Amino acid sequence: MAKRWAKAPSPCISVCKFRGDGTCIGCSMTRREKKRFKRLKTKPKKKAFFEELVARLTRIGRLSRWERVYRRKCLRKARPCPLDKL
């Protein structure tokens, strides 16, 4: 299970266009969060990051699109999808 989180690709889905509030229209992360994700190494920290992001995307009604694109990204990179363990 730990490998699933250790090898998790960034939640960024390569849209990278930011709204006035500083969040990306693709993944809903800020520039700061995108940088922070790269430094996360432990399973609990990555899991918490994904849980927070999924909650945010659910609140704004963007979860289904992001999830579909992110799962494709995991498949392309041949990595286990961490969303299966949330």
Beta strands, then each sheet from edge to edge (+ up, - down):
end
